């Protein structure tokens, strides 16, 4: 068996770091080779090369040179323009729900939306695809929230298998002890090109304003600072300041957080980095619009079914958890601080270790193939490809 990861293209650190972790762990612990299809300048490809991890690579332009076998296992996380080049290939396939909208919005017919204002036909094909993949054990979920969103979309409980986001726990740092720092430093990790990764920071800043005169600094680890500044510039000042740190990842990032942060907050893999750094970590949820004023926080170790953040709406109410003043008060207590740091670290190790994730990806039994994807993804049909070329 080989793992095959199509459409790996992101050139900045982010969610595709899971490709790096799986490829590395699969080779080092299981001697399983991986194949990456996509962009030679992608972050995952460059990092694997830098660390001398063996893998095979084919660019989108050279994909015809890739000859897969029936024993290969393709791992898809979303639909994309080049899928039509893949769906004729042999091998089993898993669709891994990393973000619910990437699954529930698998088919998006722009012409239908423009003409009718709805996506009825697109959603019909997507519903059939989800049912087909679930029946053939070809659809897995990152966490409980993603599973629930998929269930709500099709109106049926599928009980999807959960295989969580993996992280390398071999370089984990000791759980941190409370040390008094002025100002108190909070850290956040998030790419700049997604507004839903910036809105949670805006909410945290607003909540910290209510705790004046206590002083805070937020260290933001990202790829560009300007989108954060544009969103937050009117809020900075008083008792909250920002510092930006560009290009940190892996052990260097963890050492920096461990050495400077009192409290970490993030979503997804970025939240797990707090636990790997030994720092108490808040789990925050992504949001396209401003996070509601009534939003409440929870610790990473309070996550259920490995959920690392769900998309919330501006009109949503009924949040359960802590207010920011309660969070900061617990961080000022050395005993509570030590307990939260240790529970955070234990949660990451017990639930997200990459070795167990690789084992589950290898052992997962599926009969799903690319024929299932092609049947319910009209954009991959030959006639659609020909029409696209004609229109271009």
C-alpha positions as CSV (number, residue, x, y, z in Angstrom):
1,X,0.0,0.0,0.0
2,X,1.0,3.6,-0.7
3,X,-0.7,6.7,0.5
4,X,-1.5,9.1,-2.3
5,X,-2.3,12.8,-1.5
6,X,-3.7,14.7,-4.5
7,X,-3.9,18.5,-4.9
8,X,-1.2,19.4,-2.3
9,X,-0.6,23.0,-3.3
10,X,-0.5,25.4,-0.3
11,X,2.8,27.3,-0.2
12,X,2.3,28.5,3.4
13,X,2.2,26.6,6.7
14,X,-1.4,25.5,7.5
15,X,-3.7,22.5,7.4
16,X,-1.6,20.6,4.8
17,X,1.0,20.1,7.6
18,X,-1.0,16.9,8.3
19,X,0.3,15.6,4.9
20,X,3.9,16.2,6.1
21,X,3.2,14.4,9.5
22,X,1.5,11.4,7.9
23,X,4.1,10.9,5.1
24,X,6.9,11.1,7.7
25,X,5.4,8.8,10.2
26,X,4.1,6.3,7.6
27,X,7.7,5.9,6.2
28,X,9.6,6.0,9.5
29,X,7.3,3.7,11.5
30,X,5.6,1.5,8.9
31,X,7.9,1.7,5.9
32,X,4.8,2.9,3.8
33,X,5.7,5.1,0.9
34,X,3.7,8.1,-0.1
35,X,2.9,9.9,-3.3
36,X,2.1,13.6,-3.5
37,X,0.4,15.2,-6.4
38,X,0.3,19.0,-6.8
39,X,2.6,22.0,-6.4
40,X,6.4,21.5,-6.1
41,X,6.6,24.7,-4.0
42,X,3.9,23.6,-1.5
43,X,4.9,23.8,2.2
44,X,4.4,20.1,2.7
45,X,6.7,19.2,-0.2
46,X,9.4,21.6,0.7
47,X,9.4,20.6,4.3
48,X,9.6,16.9,3.4
49,X,12.6,17.6,1.1
50,X,14.3,19.6,3.8
51,X,14.0,16.8,6.3
52,X,15.1,14.1,3.8
53,X,11.8,12.1,4.1
54,X,11.5,9.8,1.0
55,X,8.3,10.3,-1.1
56,X,7.4,10.5,-4.7
57,X,6.1,13.7,-6.3
58,X,4.2,14.5,-9.5
59,X,3.2,18.0,-10.5
60,X,-0.2,18.7,-11.9
61,X,1.4,19.1,-15.3
62,X,3.1,15.7,-15.1
63,X,0.3,13.7,-13.4
64,X,-0.2,11.5,-16.5
65,X,3.3,10.0,-15.6
66,X,2.0,8.7,-12.3
67,X,1.0,5.0,-12.6
68,X,-1.0,3.9,-9.5
69,X,-1.8,0.4,-8.5
70,X,-5.0,-1.2,-7.0
71,X,-3.3,-1.3,-3.6
72,X,-2.7,2.4,-3.4
73,X,-4.9,4.4,-1.0
74,X,-5.9,7.9,-2.2
75,X,-6.8,10.4,0.6
76,X,-9.0,13.3,-0.5
77,X,-10.1,16.2,1.7
78,X,-12.1,18.2,-0.9
79,X,-13.2,18.6,-4.5
80,X,-10.9,20.5,-6.8
81,X,-10.4,21.4,-10.5
82,X,-7.9,18.6,-11.2
83,X,-10.0,15.8,-9.8
84,X,-11.1,14.8,-13.3
85,X,-7.5,13.7,-13.9
86,X,-7.6,11.4,-10.9
87,X,-11.0,9.7,-11.0
88,X,-9.9,7.2,-13.7
89,X,-7.1,5.9,-11.6
90,X,-7.2,2.5,-9.7
91,X,-6.9,2.2,-6.0
92,X,-9.1,2.7,-3.0
93,X,-10.1,6.1,-1.8
94,X,-10.9,7.8,1.5
95,X,-12.6,11.2,1.7
96,X,-11.5,12.7,4.9
97,X,-13.7,15.4,6.3
98,X,-11.3,18.0,7.6
99,X,-13.7,20.9,7.2
100,X,-17.5,20.2,7.0
101,X,-18.1,22.8,4.2
102,X,-15.6,21.0,1.9
103,X,-17.8,17.9,2.1
104,X,-21.3,19.4,2.2
105,X,-20.3,21.8,-0.6
106,X,-18.5,19.2,-2.6
107,X,-20.5,20.1,-5.8
108,X,-21.0,23.8,-6.5
109,X,-22.7,24.5,-9.8
110,X,-22.1,28.2,-10.4
111,X,-24.6,28.4,-13.3
112,X,-27.3,26.9,-11.1
113,X,-26.7,29.4,-8.4
114,X,-26.7,32.3,-10.8
115,X,-29.9,31.2,-12.5
116,X,-32.0,29.9,-9.6
117,X,-30.2,31.4,-6.6
118,X,-30.1,27.8,-5.1
119,X,-28.0,24.7,-5.2
120,X,-30.6,22.0,-5.3
121,X,-29.1,20.0,-8.1
122,X,-25.6,20.3,-6.7
123,X,-26.7,19.4,-3.2
124,X,-28.6,16.3,-4.6
125,X,-25.4,15.0,-6.2
126,X,-23.5,15.7,-3.0
127,X,-26.1,13.9,-0.8
128,X,-25.9,10.9,-3.1
129,X,-22.1,11.0,-2.9
130,X,-22.1,11.1,0.9
131,X,-24.5,8.2,1.1
132,X,-22.5,6.1,-1.4
133,X,-19.1,6.8,0.4
134,X,-20.6,6.1,3.8
135,X,-22.1,2.8,2.6
136,X,-18.7,1.8,1.2
137,X,-16.8,3.0,4.3
138,X,-15.1,5.6,2.2
139,X,-16.0,8.7,4.2
140,X,-14.3,9.5,7.5
141,X,-14.4,12.6,9.7
142,X,-11.9,14.6,11.6
143,X,-14.1,15.1,14.6
144,X,-17.6,15.0,16.0
145,X,-18.6,18.5,14.9
146,X,-17.7,17.7,11.3
147,X,-19.7,14.5,11.5
148,X,-22.7,16.3,13.0
149,X,-22.6,18.9,10.2
150,X,-22.6,16.2,7.5
151,X,-25.5,14.4,9.3
152,X,-27.5,17.7,9.4
153,X,-26.8,18.2,5.7
154,X,-28.3,14.9,4.6
155,X,-30.8,14.6,7.5
156,X,-29.5,11.2,8.7
157,X,-27.2,9.9,11.3
158,X,-24.3,8.2,9.6
159,X,-22.1,7.4,12.6
160,X,-19.0,8.2,10.5
161,X,-15.7,6.9,11.8
162,X,-13.5,9.6,13.4
163,X,-9.8,9.8,12.6
164,X,-8.5,13.0,14.2
165,X,-5.9,15.5,13.0
166,X,-2.4,14.1,13.7
167,X,0.6,15.8,15.3
168,X,4.0,14.6,16.1
169,X,4.2,14.0,19.9
170,X,7.8,12.9,20.0
171,X,9.0,16.5,20.4
172,X,6.5,17.5,23.1
173,X,7.7,19.9,25.8
174,X,7.1,19.6,29.5
175,X,3.9,21.1,30.9
176,X,4.6,24.6,31.9
177,X,4.6,26.1,35.4
178,X,3.0,29.5,36.0
179,X,5.5,32.4,35.9
180,X,4.5,36.0,36.4
181,X,5.0,38.1,33.2
182,X,4.0,41.6,32.5
183,X,2.2,42.0,30.3
184,X,0.5,38.5,30.2
185,X,1.3,37.0,26.9
186,X,-1.3,35.1,24.9
187,X,-0.3,33.3,21.6
188,X,-2.3,32.5,18.5
189,X,-1.5,30.6,15.3
190,X,-3.5,31.2,12.1
191,X,-3.0,31.9,8.4
192,X,-3.9,35.4,7.2
193,X,-5.9,34.6,4.1
194,X,-9.0,33.2,5.8
195,X,-11.1,35.8,7.6
196,X,-12.6,33.1,9.8
197,X,-9.2,32.6,11.4
198,X,-9.0,36.3,12.2
199,X,-12.4,36.9,13.7
200,X,-11.7,34.8,16.9
201,X,-8.7,37.0,17.6
202,X,-11.0,40.1,17.4
203,X,-13.3,38.6,20.0
204,X,-10.4,37.8,22.3
205,X,-9.1,41.3,22.0
206,X,-12.5,42.8,22.9
207,X,-12.8,40.5,25.9
208,X,-9.4,41.4,27.2
209,X,-10.3,45.1,26.9
210,X,-12.8,44.4,29.7
211,X,-10.1,43.3,32.0
212,X,-8.2,46.6,32.2
213,X,-6.0,47.8,33.8
214,X,-4.4,44.3,33.5
215,X,-2.0,44.4,30.5
216,X,-1.9,41.8,27.7
217,X,0.1,41.1,24.6
218,X,-1.0,38.7,21.9
219,X,1.8,37.0,19.9
220,X,0.3,36.1,16.5
221,X,2.2,33.4,14.5
222,X,1.2,33.7,10.8
223,X,2.3,34.2,7.3
224,X,1.4,37.9,6.8
225,X,0.4,40.5,9.4
226,X,-1.5,43.0,7.2
227,X,-4.9,41.2,7.1
228,X,-4.8,41.0,10.9
229,X,-3.9,44.6,11.2
230,X,-6.7,45.7,8.9
231,X,-9.2,43.8,11.0
232,X,-7.9,44.7,14.4
233,X,-6.3,48.1,14.1
234,X,-9.2,50.0,15.6
235,X,-9.1,47.7,18.7
236,X,-5.5,47.8,19.5
237,X,-4.3,50.0,22.3
238,X,-5.4,50.6,25.9
239,X,-4.4,47.3,27.6
240,X,-3.8,45.0,24.6
241,X,-0.9,45.0,22.1
242,X,0.0,42.7,19.2
243,X,3.3,41.2,18.0
244,X,3.6,39.3,14.8
245,X,5.9,36.4,14.1
246,X,6.4,35.1,10.6
247,X,7.5,31.7,9.4
248,X,7.6,29.7,12.6
249,X,6.7,26.0,12.5
250,X,7.6,22.7,14.1
251,X,9.9,22.5,17.1
252,X,11.0,26.1,16.7
253,X,7.4,27.3,17.0
254,X,6.8,25.2,20.1
255,X,9.9,26.3,21.8
256,X,9.0,29.9,21.1
257,X,5.5,29.5,22.6
258,X,6.8,27.6,25.6
259,X,9.3,30.3,26.3
260,X,7.0,33.3,25.9
261,X,3.3,32.4,26.3
262,X,1.3,32.2,29.4
263,X,-1.9,31.1,27.5
264,X,-2.4,29.8,24.0
265,X,-5.7,29.9,21.9
266,X,-6.4,28.6,18.5
267,X,-8.4,26.1,16.5
268,X,-7.6,22.9,14.6
269,X,-4.0,21.8,14.4
270,X,-2.9,25.2,15.7
271,X,-4.6,24.5,19.0
272,X,-2.7,21.2,19.3
273,X,0.5,23.2,19.1
274,X,-0.3,24.8,22.4
275,X,-0.5,21.3,24.1
276,X,2.7,20.2,22.4
277,X,4.3,23.4,23.8
278,X,3.1,22.5,27.3
279,X,1.0,25.7,27.6
280,X,-2.7,25.9,28.8
281,X,-4.8,26.1,25.6
282,X,-8.2,27.6,24.8
283,X,-10.1,26.1,21.9
284,X,-11.8,28.8,19.8
285,X,-14.2,28.5,17.0
286,X,-13.9,29.9,13.4
287,X,-16.5,32.4,12.3
288,X,-17.0,34.3,8.9
289,X,-18.6,37.2,10.8
290,X,-17.9,38.8,14.1
291,X,-18.1,36.3,17.0
292,X,-21.2,36.9,19.1
293,X,-20.8,38.9,22.3
294,X,-22.3,36.0,24.3
295,X,-19.5,33.6,23.1
296,X,-17.9,31.4,25.8
297,X,-14.6,29.7,25.9
298,X,-13.5,26.1,26.8
299,X,-10.2,24.4,27.3
300,X,-8.8,22.2,24.6
301,X,-9.0,19.1,26.9
302,X,-12.8,19.7,27.2
303,X,-13.2,18.9,23.6
304,X,-15.7,16.1,22.8
305,X,-15.1,13.6,20.0
306,X,-11.8,15.3,19.0
307,X,-13.6,18.4,17.9
308,X,-11.2,21.3,17.3
309,X,-13.6,24.1,16.4
310,X,-16.8,24.5,14.5
311,X,-18.1,27.3,12.3
312,X,-20.4,29.6,14.3
313,X,-22.8,32.2,13.2
314,X,-23.2,35.8,14.3
315,X,-26.8,35.2,15.5
316,X,-25.9,32.1,17.5
317,X,-26.7,32.0,21.2
318,X,-26.6,29.5,24.0
319,X,-22.8,29.0,24.3
320,X,-21.6,27.0,27.3
321,X,-18.2,27.7,28.9
322,X,-16.1,30.3,30.6
323,X,-16.0,34.1,30.3
324,X,-12.6,35.5,29.6
325,X,-12.3,37.0,33.1
326,X,-12.7,33.4,34.5
327,X,-10.0,32.1,32.1
328,X,-7.5,34.8,33.1
329,X,-8.3,34.3,36.8
330,X,-7.5,30.6,36.6
331,X,-4.2,31.4,34.8
332,X,-3.2,33.6,37.8
333,X,-3.6,30.7,40.2
334,X,-0.4,28.5,40.1
335,X,-2.2,25.3,41.1
336,X,-5.0,25.7,38.5
337,X,-2.4,26.7,35.9
338,X,-0.3,23.6,36.5
339,X,-3.5,21.4,36.3
340,X,-4.7,22.9,33.1
341,X,-1.3,22.7,31.4
342,X,-1.0,19.0,32.3
343,X,-4.5,18.1,31.2
344,X,-4.0,19.9,27.9
345,X,-0.8,18.0,27.2
346,X,-2.4,14.7,28.2
347,X,-5.3,15.3,25.8
348,X,-3.0,15.9,22.8
349,X,-0.9,12.9,23.4
350,X,-3.8,10.5,24.1
351,X,-6.0,11.6,21.1
352,X,-3.8,13.1,18.3
353,X,-0.5,11.2,18.1
354,X,0.4,10.7,14.5
355,X,1.5,7.0,14.9
356,X,-2.0,5.9,15.9
357,X,-3.6,8.0,13.1
358,X,-1.4,6.4,10.5
359,X,-2.3,2.9,11.9
360,X,-6.0,3.7,11.5
361,X,-5.6,5.1,8.0
362,X,-3.8,1.9,7.0
363,X,-6.2,-0.5,8.8
364,X,-9.4,1.2,7.8
365,X,-11.4,-1.1,5.5
366,X,-13.0,0.6,2.5
367,X,-14.5,-0.6,-0.8
368,X,-14.8,3.0,-2.1
369,X,-13.1,3.8,-5.4
370,X,-12.8,6.7,-7.7
371,X,-15.8,5.4,-9.6
372,X,-17.9,6.5,-6.6
373,X,-16.4,10.0,-6.8
374,X,-16.9,10.3,-10.5
375,X,-20.5,9.1,-10.5
376,X,-21.6,11.9,-8.2
377,X,-19.2,14.7,-9.2
378,X,-20.5,15.9,-12.5
379,X,-17.5,18.3,-12.9
380,X,-15.3,15.2,-13.6
381,X,-17.5,13.9,-16.4
382,X,-15.9,14.0,-19.8
383,X,-18.7,16.1,-21.2
384,X,-18.2,18.6,-18.5
385,X,-14.4,18.8,-19.2
386,X,-15.1,19.3,-22.9
387,X,-17.6,22.0,-22.2
388,X,-15.2,23.7,-19.9
389,X,-12.5,23.8,-22.5
390,X,-14.9,25.0,-25.1
391,X,-16.1,27.9,-22.9
392,X,-12.5,28.9,-22.0
